Amino acid sequence: MIYLYYILAALLIYMSYKSFRGGVAYLKYFEQELNRPSSLYMPFATIIVPCKGFDPGLEENLAALFEQDYPGYEVIFVVDSKNDPACAAIETVLRKAESAGVISTIVVAPRSTWSSQKVENLRQAVLHASDSSEIFVFVDSDTRPSREWLKCLTTPLEDRSIGASTGYRWFIAEHVTLGSELRSIWNASIASALGPNLKSNFCWGGSMAIRRQTFESLNIREKWKGTLSDDFALTKAVRAAGMGIYFVPKALTASIGDSSLVETLEFTNRQMKITRVYASDLWLLSYFGSFVFNLVIISSLLIILFSRQNDFNVFVSTFTLAAVSLFSAGKSWLRLRAVKLVFAGQWPAVDDQWFTQITLWLVSPLLFLINCITATFSRRMTWRGIRYELKSPTETVIITD
């Protein structure tokens, strides 16, 4: 049994080292991208914002869309009912933004019967885009983009081999709580999976762009039928066409708000259930990695506590804990340094995350393991007040509405 521990401990140390090297590459990529010269490629774009319910800071998030440093674009807000609480916030923002000179409208989508409501909203919204629009940009209502966000997302699409460009979210809590910070570190580990590899990158629906011509030639609107996840479906279509997905560090968006432990568990479980259905290989990899991590860390602690002081096994366990801690904390620190380059001066609250980012990595794999186990036994989830069951990547059942 002890030999199995040695093998798994060596594997975890190697995995931690590879993760640390990934952190080094992540920071280097951010530095390179942030120093990249600005492009003059800025065709007319359509920003599509699906809204449901009232998110914390919703008005501020939506107002940021009218402050983009971009010559010509329109904003389409889409809801599934005029009685949605988001409508009042949208109308308030539209009144305040009248002088911005940006064309904007509110579209009411039909109630979904076999896709997620978000997907149905997007499918309806693209039909209302201006004929002169060359770029479709999608953004979630709970994110707050910077002034450079639209320009930075659009730039990579000048290269016709790029199928889509994407940013990602970074959670920033208004109040430091365990639930909020655990959600942030959990999400951060996924954010750092993006980088220079155009083939392995994935789209994130909260901040992504695609040329209209590409969107239509890949028949994305039809491929969204029956799906729950707009970004997984788009990622699959772009990859199948042999096109790359460009990760844009400057398109990293802040997602402001607090989260309790229960809300964090619900959010992370939902993400893993979606991953299981749309990217089962990633789900299995997460399952394996989190299982090995927790097994080795717990075994190492038990060996140290119950073995003789000069036992060789104690030395191995101590070395394993030290090496994994060094590499994991180092990865978190490098990732935070990269994110701070983007948010410098805009979100000083990120500076206060250093302690939780370099400590909660120890708890995050346990949360991942719980998420993976939950996804093993259930494909049901509640999202924005609607209960869904994922039958397959192209079949979503609405249980309650």
C-alpha positions in Angstrom: 0.0 0.0 0.0 2.8 2.4 0.9 4.3 1.9 -2.6 1.0 3.1 -4.1 1.3 6.2 -1.9 4.9 6.8 -3.2 3.6 6.6 -6.8 0.7 8.9 -6.3 2.8 11.3 -4.2 5.4 11.5 -7.1 2.5 12.0 -9.5 1.0 14.9 -7.5 4.4 16.6 -7.1 4.9 16.4 -10.9 1.3 17.7 -11.6 2.0 20.6 -9.1 5.2 21.4 -10.8 3.6 21.4 -14.3 0.9 23.6 -12.9 3.5 26.0 -11.5 5.2 26.1 -14.9 1.8 26.9 -16.4 1.6 29.8 -14.0 4.9 31.2 -15.3 3.7 30.9 -18.9 0.4 32.5 -17.9 2.1 35.6 -16.5 4.4 35.8 -19.5 1.5 35.6 -21.9 -0.3 38.5 -20.0 2.9 40.6 -20.2 3.3 39.9 -23.9 -0.4 40.6 -24.8 -0.6 43.8 -22.7 2.4 45.1 -24.6 1.0 44.3 -28.0 0.5 47.4 -30.2 -3.1 48.6 -30.8 -4.9 47.6 -33.9 -6.9 49.8 -36.3 -9.3 46.9 -37.0 -12.6 48.1 -35.4 -15.6 47.3 -37.6 -19.1 48.0 -36.5 -20.0 45.6 -33.7 -23.2 44.4 -32.0 -23.0 43.8 -28.3 -25.6 41.3 -27.1 -26.5 41.2 -23.4 -28.8 38.5 -22.1 -30.5 39.7 -18.8 -32.6 37.9 -16.2 -33.1 39.2 -12.7 -31.3 41.9 -10.9 -27.6 41.3 -10.4 -25.6 43.2 -7.8 -24.2 46.4 -9.5 -26.4 45.7 -12.6 -26.7 49.4 -13.6 -23.0 50.0 -13.3 -22.3 46.8 -15.3 -24.6 47.9 -18.1 -23.5 51.5 -18.1 -19.9 50.3 -18.8 -21.1 49.1 -22.2 -21.8 52.7 -23.3 -18.4 53.9 -22.3 -16.3 51.8 -24.7 -13.4 53.3 -26.5 -14.7 52.1 -29.9 -15.9 54.1 -33.0 -19.2 52.4 -33.9 -21.3 49.7 -32.1 -24.8 48.9 -30.9 -26.1 47.3 -27.7 -28.9 44.8 -27.7 -30.4 43.9 -24.3 -32.5 40.8 -24.4 -35.0 39.5 -21.7 -37.7 36.9 -21.7 -40.3 39.2 -20.2 -41.0 42.9 -20.0 -41.8 42.3 -16.3 -38.3 41.0 -15.6 -36.6 43.1 -12.8 -33.7 43.7 -15.1 -35.9 45.9 -17.4 -36.1 48.7 -15.0 -32.3 48.8 -14.7 -31.9 48.7 -18.4 -34.3 51.5 -19.0 -32.5 53.6 -16.4 -29.2 53.0 -18.1 -30.6 53.8 -21.5 -31.9 57.2 -20.3 -28.6 58.1 -18.8 -26.7 57.0 -21.9 -28.8 58.9 -24.5 -25.9 61.3 -25.1 -23.4 58.5 -25.7 -24.5 58.2 -29.3 -24.7 54.4 -29.1 -27.7 52.7 -30.8 -29.4 50.4 -28.2 -32.6 48.4 -27.9 -34.4 45.9 -25.7 -35.6 42.6 -27.3 -38.1 40.3 -25.6 -37.3 36.7 -26.4 -40.0 33.9 -26.3 -40.0 31.5 -23.4 -37.7 28.6 -24.0 -39.1 25.1 -24.3 -36.1 23.0 -25.1 -33.0 25.2 -24.6 -31.7 27.2 -21.7 -33.4 30.6 -21.5 -30.0 32.3 -22.0 -29.5 30.4 -25.3 -33.0 31.3 -26.4 -32.3 34.9 -25.6 -29.2 34.9 -27.7 -30.9 33.1 -30.6 -33.5 35.8 -30.7 -31.1 38.7 -30.2 -28.9 38.0 -33.2 -31.9 38.4 -35.5 -32.1 42.0 -34.4 -28.5 42.9 -35.2 -27.9 45.8 -37.6 -27.3 44.8 -41.2 -24.0 46.8 -41.0 -22.7 44.8 -38.0 -19.6 42.7 -38.8 -18.9 41.4 -35.2 -21.1 39.7 -32.7 -20.0 40.3 -29.1 -21.6 38.5 -26.1 -21.4 39.7 -22.5 -23.0 38.6 -19.3 -25.0 41.1 -17.3 -23.0 40.3 -14.1 -19.7 41.4 -15.5 -18.2 44.9 -15.7 -15.9 45.4 -18.7 -13.3 48.1 -19.0 -13.2 50.9 -21.6 -10.8 48.9 -23.7 -12.8 45.6 -23.6 -14.6 45.8 -26.9 -11.6 47.0 -28.9 -9.4 44.2 -27.4 -12.0 41.5 -28.1 -12.4 42.6 -31.7 -8.7 42.9 -32.6 -7.8 39.2 -32.9 -10.7 38.7 -35.4 -8.8 40.5 -38.1 -7.0 37.2 -38.6 -9.4 35.0 -40.6 -7.9 31.9 -39.0 -9.2 33.0 -35.7 -12.8 31.7 -35.2 -13.6 33.5 -31.9 -11.9 35.6 -29.3 -12.6 35.3 -25.6 -12.0 36.8 -22.2 -12.9 35.4 -18.8 -14.3 36.5 -15.4 -12.5 37.3 -12.2 -14.7 37.3 -9.1 -14.3 40.3 -6.7 -16.3 40.2 -3.5 -17.6 43.4 -1.9 -17.2 41.7 1.5 -14.5 39.1 2.3 -16.2 35.8 3.2 -15.1 32.2 2.9 -17.8 31.5 0.3 -16.9 34.5 -1.9 -13.1 33.8 -1.7 -13.5 30.1 -2.3 -15.6 30.9 -5.4 -12.8 33.2 -6.6 -10.0 30.7 -6.2 -12.1 27.9 -7.8 -12.9 30.1 -10.8 -9.3 31.3 -11.0 -8.0 27.8 -11.5 -10.1 27.6 -14.7 -9.2 31.1 -15.9 -5.5 30.1 -15.9 -6.3 27.2 -18.3 -6.5 29.8 -21.0 -3.4 31.1 -22.8 -1.5 31.2 -26.1 -2.7 27.8 -27.4 -5.3 28.6 -29.9 -6.4 24.9 -30.2 -6.9 24.3 -26.5 -8.6 27.6 -25.6 -12.3 27.7 -25.0 -14.9 30.4 -25.3 -16.5 31.9 -22.2 -20.0 33.2 -22.9 -19.7 36.1 -20.6 -17.1 37.8 -22.7 -16.6 36.5 -26.3 -16.7 37.7 -29.9 -17.1 36.2 -33.3 -17.2 37.6 -36.8 -20.8 37.6 -38.1 -19.7 35.8 -41.3 -18.1 33.0 -39.2 -21.2 32.9 -36.9 -23.5 32.4 -39.9 -21.2 30.1 -41.9 -20.9 27.8 -38.9 -24.6 27.9 -38.5 -24.2 28.7 -34.8 -27.8 29.8 -34.2 -29.1 26.4 -35.3 -26.4 24.6 -33.4 -27.6 26.4 -30.2 -31.0 24.7 -30.5 -31.5 22.4 -27.5 -28.4 23.4 -25.7 -27.9 24.8 -22.3 -24.4 26.1 -22.7 -23.9 28.7 -25.4 -20.1 28.8 -25.0 -19.4 25.1 -25.1 -21.5 24.8 -28.2 -19.7 27.7 -29.9 -16.3 26.3 -28.8 -17.1 22.9 -30.4 -18.2 24.4 -33.6 -15.2 26.6 -34.0 -12.8 23.8 -33.2 -14.6 21.5 -35.6 -14.0 24.1 -38.4 -10.3 24.0 -37.7 -10.2 27.6 -36.4 -8.5 29.0 -33.4 -9.8 30.6 -30.2 -7.9 33.6 -29.1 -7.7 34.4 -25.4 -7.5 38.2 -24.7 -6.2 39.0 -21.3 -7.5 42.6 -21.6 -11.0 41.2 -22.0 -10.8 39.8 -18.5 -13.9 41.2 -16.8 -14.6 41.8 -13.1 -17.7 40.0 -11.7 -18.6 41.9 -8.5 -20.6 40.4 -5.7 -20.6 38.2 -2.6 -21.4 34.5 -2.4 -22.3 32.3 0.6 -20.9 28.8 0.9 -24.2 27.4 -0.2 -24.3 29.7 -3.3 -20.7 28.8 -4.1 -21.5 25.1 -3.9 -24.5 25.6 -6.1 -22.6 27.6 -8.7 -19.6 25.2 -8.8 -21.8 22.1 -9.0 -23.7 23.6 -11.9 -20.5 24.4 -13.8 -19.3 20.8 -13.3 -22.6 19.3 -14.4 -22.4 21.3 -17.6 -18.8 20.2 -18.1 -19.7 16.6 -17.6 -22.2 16.8 -20.4 -20.4 19.1 -22.8 -16.7 18.1 -22.1 -16.6 14.8 -20.4 -12.9 14.5 -20.9 -12.3 17.6 -18.8 -14.8 16.3 -16.2 -12.9 13.0 -15.9 -9.5 14.9 -15.7 -10.8 17.1 -13.0 -12.2 14.0 -11.2 -8.8 12.2 -11.3 -6.7 15.3 -10.4 -8.9 16.3 -7.4 -9.1 12.7 -6.2 -5.3 12.2 -6.3 -4.7 15.6 -4.6 -7.0 14.9 -1.7 -5.9 11.3 -1.3 -2.2 12.2 -1.2 -2.6 15.3 1.1 -4.7 13.4 3.6 -2.4 10.4 3.5 0.6 12.5 4.0 -0.9 14.2 7.1 -1.9 10.9 8.6 1.6 9.4 8.0 3.2 12.4 9.7 0.8 12.2 12.6 1.0 8.4 13.2 4.4 7.2 12.0 7.6 7.2 14.0 9.5 10.5 14.0 12.5 9.2 12.1 10.5 7.0 9.7 11.4 7.4 6.0 7.8 7.7 5.2 7.6 10.8 7.4 10.4 12.3 5.3 8.6 11.5 2.0 5.3 12.9 3.3 6.8 16.1 4.6 8.7 16.6 1.3 5.5 15.9 -0.6 3.5 18.5 1.4 6.3 21.1 1.1 6.7 20.6 -2.6 3.0 20.7 -3.4 2.5 23.7 -1.2 5.4 25.6 -2.8 4.3 24.9 -6.3 0.6 25.5 -5.6 1.0 28.7 -3.7 3.5 29.9 -6.3 1.0 29.2 -9.1 -1.7 31.2 -7.3 0.7 34.1 -6.7 1.8 34.2 -10.4 -1.8 34.1 -11.5 -2.8 36.9 -9.3 0.2 39.0 -10.5 -1.0 38.4 -14.1 -4.6 39.5 -13.3 -3.4 42.6 -11.4 -1.6 43.7 -14.6 -5.1 43.9 -16.3 -6.9 45.4 -13.3 -4.2 47.9 -12.3 -5.8 51.0 -11.0 -9.3 49.8 -11.8 -10.0 47.2 -9.2 -7.7 47.8 -6.1 -9.7 45.1 -4.3 -7.7 42.5 -6.2 -4.7 43.5 -4.2 -6.5 42.3 -1.1 -6.9 38.8 -2.5 -3.3 37.8 -2.2 -3.8 36.0 1.2 -6.8 34.0 0.2 -5.4 33.2 -3.3 -2.2 31.6 -1.8 -4.0 29.7 0.9 -7.4 28.5 -0.3 -5.7 26.4 -3.1 -5.6 23.8 -0.4 -9.4 23.7 -0.1 -10.3 24.2 -3.8 -9.5 20.6 -4.9 -11.9 19.3 -2.2 -14.6 21.5 -3.7 -13.7 20.2 -7.2 -14.0 16.6 -6.0 -17.4 17.3 -4.4 -18.5 18.9 -7.7 -17.3 15.9 -9.7 -19.1 13.4 -7.4 -22.3 15.5 -7.6 -22.1 15.6 -11.4 -21.8 11.8 -11.4 -25.2 11.3 -9.9 -27.2 14.3 -11.2 -27.6 16.3 -14.3 -30.2 18.6 -12.8 -29.6 22.2 -11.9 -31.2 25.5 -11.1 -30.0 28.5 -13.1 -31.5 32.0 -12.9 -34.6 30.5 -11.2 -35.3 27.9 -13.9 -34.8 24.1 -13.2 -33.1 22.2 -16.0 -32.1 18.6 -16.7 -29.3 18.0 -19.2 -30.2 14.9 -21.2 -27.3 15.4 -23.8 -25.3 18.3 -25.3 -28.3 19.0 -27.7 -31.2 18.1 -25.4 -32.1 20.3 -22.4 -35.3 19.6 -20.5 -37.0 22.5 -18.6 -38.4 20.9 -15.4 -39.9 24.1 -13.8 -40.1 27.7 -14.9 
